[in-house]
C-alpha cells in the first residue's frame, strides 16, 4: 500500500492489518509496517514489569561496582566543560 493510499483510507489499512502486516511505501520504497497489536506483541521482546534499570544502564553499561550518581556527575561535568569552551558564533549586528 502506498503512503497516499494509506492516508486516503486508514480504516481499510486497519482492516487489512488485522489479517496480516501492511507494508506502506513512500516513493516506491518500503517505509512503514502497520501491525495489529497481537502481531506487535508477538514480535516485541518480553520486558519485565519490574525492570528497574536506570537511564544510564540503557545508554552505557556501568563499570563493575560504579556508583550511578558518580557516573551521572562525570557526564554532567563533561557537558559543562564542553559548554564553557563554546562561545557561539560571531554575528554582524
C-alpha positions in Angstrom: 0.0 0.0 0.0 1.4 3.4 -0.9 1.5 6.2 1.7 -1.1 8.1 -0.4 -3.4 5.1 -0.3 -2.9 4.7 3.4 -3.7 8.4 4.0 -6.8 8.2 1.9 -8.1 5.0 3.6 -6.7 4.5 7.1 -9.7 2.3 8.0 -9.0 0.0 5.1 -5.4 -0.3 6.2 -6.5 -1.1 9.7 -8.8 -3.9 8.5 -6.0 -5.4 6.4 -3.6 -5.2 9.3 -6.0 -7.4 11.3 -5.2 -10.3 8.9 -1.5 -9.6 8.0 1.1 -6.8 8.3 0.6 -4.0 5.9 3.7 -2.6 4.2 3.4 1.1 3.4 5.7 2.5 0.8 6.9 6.0 0.1 8.2 6.8 -3.4 8.2 3.1 -4.1 10.4 2.2 -1.2 9.3 0.4 2.0 8.8 3.0 4.7 6.4 1.6 7.4 4.7 -1.6 8.5 1.2 -1.5 10.1 0.6 -4.4 12.5 -2.3 -5.5 14.7 -1.5 -5.2 18.4 -1.4 -9.0 18.5 1.3 -9.3 15.9 3.2 -6.5 17.5 3.1 -8.2 20.9 4.4 -11.5 19.4 7.3 -9.6 17.8 8.2 -7.5 20.8 10.7 -9.0 23.3 9.3 -9.8 26.7 10.0 -7.0 29.1 9.7 -7.5 32.8 7.3 -5.0 34.5 9.8 -5.0 37.4 12.6 -3.6 35.2 14.3 -1.1 37.5 17.2 -0.2 35.2 18.2 3.5 35.1 18.6 5.5 32.0 22.4 5.2 32.4 22.0 1.4 32.3 20.3 1.6 29.0 22.7 4.1 27.3 26.0 2.7 28.5 26.8 -0.2 30.8 28.3 0.9 34.1 31.7 -0.4 35.1 31.6 -3.1 37.8 31.0 -1.5 41.2 30.5 2.0 39.8 28.1 4.3 41.6 25.4 5.6 39.1 25.4 9.0 40.8 29.1 9.4 40.3 28.8 8.4 36.6 26.0 10.9 36.1 28.1 13.6 37.8 31.0 12.9 35.5 28.8 13.2 32.5 27.4 16.5 33.7 31.0 17.7 34.3 31.9 16.8 30.7 28.9 18.7 29.3 29.7 21.8 31.4 33.3 21.7 30.3 32.3 21.5 26.6 29.9 24.4 27.0 32.5 26.5 28.8 34.6 26.4 25.6 31.7 27.2 23.3 31.3 30.9 22.7 28.7 30.6 19.9 29.3 32.2 16.5 30.0 35.7 15.6 27.2 37.8 14.2 27.1 41.2 12.5 24.7 43.5 14.2 
